[in-house]
């Protein structure tokens, strides 16, 4: 069980399958992410790529997002994610895609997200691939993309129309924030 750190569901716990490959965003990094996003989250459409059991997306709903688009390719994690949405009675505020992030991106972008969060497995190196693809689609004018990655993984200062605006380090984890330039 993992807990929500802020908002309406603060302190509530959600399920995480034992022995899974899910890597929930640690409380300190998640709190920092939402402290940075606090002025953008209320009423937003939030795209949570590599959702796992939905922790970051559920945290976004807890803090005032209107809708979250969850993308997760692991069928077992998707099952738990849907269970977590039902547990908190917010299943009507989430759209779940059981697919690879790159494959689901064209459909997910149709929801016109205000915020896109991506936290791929650190060893896969998907950050440049996904940010590169995001720079080629029709994003909302003030769309913000936030990437969580290892400090060892270098990101460019821009990917097409997306420009790096801010980076914050938390131990071995980095949060990189991009906006349309």
C-alpha positions as CSV (number, residue, x, y, z in Angstrom):
1,X,0.0,0.0,0.0
2,X,1.2,3.5,-0.9
3,X,-0.3,6.8,0.3
4,X,-1.5,10.0,-1.3
5,X,0.6,13.0,0.0
6,X,-1.8,15.9,-0.6
7,X,-5.2,17.2,-1.5
8,X,-8.6,15.6,-1.0
9,X,-7.3,12.1,-0.6
10,X,-4.3,13.0,1.5
11,X,-3.2,10.1,3.7
12,X,-5.4,7.6,1.9
13,X,-3.7,4.5,0.7
14,X,-3.9,2.8,-2.6
15,X,-2.9,-0.7,-3.7
16,X,0.3,-1.8,-5.3
17,X,0.9,-5.4,-6.3
18,X,3.5,-7.2,-4.2
19,X,6.6,-8.2,-6.1
20,X,5.7,-6.1,-9.1
21,X,8.0,-4.0,-11.3
22,X,6.0,-0.9,-10.4
23,X,8.3,1.8,-9.1
24,X,6.1,4.3,-7.3
25,X,7.4,7.9,-7.2
26,X,8.7,8.4,-3.7
27,X,6.8,10.8,-1.5
28,X,9.4,13.5,-1.4
29,X,9.7,13.7,-5.2
30,X,5.9,13.5,-5.7
31,X,5.4,16.3,-3.2
32,X,8.0,18.4,-4.9
33,X,6.4,17.7,-8.3
34,X,3.0,18.9,-7.1
35,X,4.5,21.9,-5.2
36,X,6.0,23.0,-8.6
37,X,2.7,22.3,-10.5
38,X,0.4,23.7,-7.8
39,X,-0.6,26.8,-9.9
40,X,-1.3,24.6,-13.0
41,X,-3.1,21.6,-11.5
42,X,-6.6,22.9,-10.6
43,X,-9.1,22.1,-13.4
44,X,-6.4,20.6,-15.6
45,X,-6.3,17.6,-17.8
46,X,-3.3,15.5,-16.7
47,X,-1.6,12.9,-18.9
48,X,0.2,10.3,-16.8
49,X,2.4,8.2,-19.1
50,X,4.0,5.1,-17.5
51,X,1.3,5.2,-14.9
52,X,2.0,2.0,-12.9
53,X,-0.8,1.7,-10.3
54,X,-1.8,5.3,-11.0
55,X,-0.2,7.0,-8.0
56,X,0.9,10.3,-9.7
57,X,-2.4,10.6,-11.7
58,X,-4.5,9.9,-8.6
59,X,-2.4,12.5,-6.7
60,X,-3.2,15.0,-9.5
61,X,-7.0,14.2,-9.1
62,X,-6.6,14.6,-5.3
63,X,-5.1,18.0,-5.8
64,X,-7.8,19.3,-8.2
65,X,-7.2,18.0,-11.7
66,X,-10.5,17.5,-13.6
67,X,-9.4,14.4,-15.6
68,X,-6.4,12.1,-15.8
69,X,-5.4,10.0,-18.8
70,X,-3.5,7.0,-17.6
71,X,-1.2,5.0,-19.9
72,X,0.3,1.8,-18.7
73,X,1.4,-1.2,-20.7
74,X,1.5,-3.9,-17.9
75,X,-1.9,-5.5,-17.7
76,X,-1.5,-6.5,-14.0
77,X,-0.7,-2.8,-13.1
78,X,-3.7,-1.6,-15.1
79,X,-5.9,-4.0,-13.2
80,X,-4.7,-2.5,-9.9
81,X,-4.9,1.1,-11.3
82,X,-8.6,0.6,-12.1
83,X,-9.2,-1.0,-8.7
84,X,-7.5,2.1,-7.1
85,X,-9.8,4.5,-9.1
86,X,-12.8,2.5,-7.9
87,X,-11.5,2.4,-4.3
88,X,-11.5,6.2,-4.2
89,X,-14.7,6.5,-6.3
90,X,-13.0,8.5,-9.0
91,X,-13.2,6.0,-11.9
92,X,-15.3,8.6,-13.8
93,X,-12.4,11.0,-13.8
94,X,-9.9,8.7,-15.3
95,X,-9.4,7.2,-18.8
96,X,-7.1,4.2,-18.9
97,X,-5.1,3.0,-21.8
98,X,-3.5,-0.4,-21.5
99,X,-0.7,0.3,-24.0
100,X,2.9,1.3,-24.6
101,X,3.3,5.0,-24.0
102,X,4.6,5.7,-27.5
103,X,1.8,3.7,-29.1
104,X,-0.9,5.4,-27.0
105,X,0.4,8.9,-27.4
106,X,-1.7,9.9,-30.5
107,X,-4.9,8.8,-28.7
108,X,-4.0,10.3,-25.3
109,X,-3.1,13.7,-26.8
110,X,-6.6,14.0,-28.2
111,X,-7.8,14.8,-24.7
112,X,-5.7,18.0,-24.9
113,X,-3.7,17.6,-21.7
114,X,-2.5,20.7,-19.8
115,X,0.2,18.7,-18.0
116,X,2.0,15.6,-19.3
117,X,4.0,13.6,-16.7
118,X,6.4,10.8,-17.8
119,X,8.3,8.5,-15.6
120,X,9.6,5.7,-17.7
121,X,11.8,3.0,-16.2
122,X,15.2,4.6,-15.9
123,X,17.1,1.9,-17.8
124,X,14.9,2.2,-20.9
125,X,16.0,5.7,-22.0
126,X,12.5,6.6,-23.2
127,X,12.6,10.3,-22.2
128,X,14.2,11.5,-25.5
129,X,11.9,9.3,-27.6
130,X,8.7,10.5,-25.9
131,X,9.7,14.1,-25.7
132,X,10.7,14.0,-29.3
133,X,7.3,12.6,-30.2
134,X,5.5,15.2,-28.1
135,X,7.2,17.9,-30.0
136,X,5.6,16.7,-33.2
137,X,2.0,16.6,-32.0
138,X,-0.6,19.3,-31.6
139,X,-0.1,20.3,-27.9
140,X,-2.1,23.0,-26.1
141,X,-0.4,26.4,-26.2
142,X,0.6,26.4,-22.5
143,X,1.1,22.6,-22.1
144,X,3.8,21.6,-19.6
145,X,5.7,18.3,-19.8
146,X,7.4,17.0,-16.7
147,X,9.8,14.1,-16.9
148,X,11.1,12.2,-13.9
149,X,14.4,10.5,-14.7
150,X,17.8,9.4,-13.3
151,X,20.4,12.1,-12.8
152,X,22.6,10.0,-15.0
153,X,20.2,10.4,-17.9
154,X,21.0,13.6,-19.7
155,X,18.2,15.5,-21.3
156,X,18.6,18.1,-24.1
157,X,17.6,21.7,-23.6
158,X,15.0,21.3,-26.2
159,X,13.1,18.7,-28.2
160,X,11.5,20.3,-31.2
161,X,9.0,22.9,-29.8
162,X,9.6,21.8,-26.2
163,X,12.2,23.8,-24.3
164,X,13.7,22.9,-20.9
165,X,12.6,25.5,-18.4
166,X,13.5,24.0,-15.0
167,X,15.3,21.1,-13.4
168,X,15.3,19.9,-9.8
169,X,17.4,17.2,-8.3
170,X,16.3,14.9,-5.5
171,X,19.1,12.4,-4.7
172,X,19.5,10.3,-7.7
173,X,16.2,11.5,-9.2
174,X,15.8,14.5,-11.5
175,X,12.6,16.3,-12.5
176,X,12.9,18.2,-15.8
177,X,10.1,20.6,-16.9
178,X,9.5,21.6,-20.5
179,X,7.2,24.1,-22.1
180,X,6.4,25.0,-25.7
181,X,9.0,27.6,-26.7
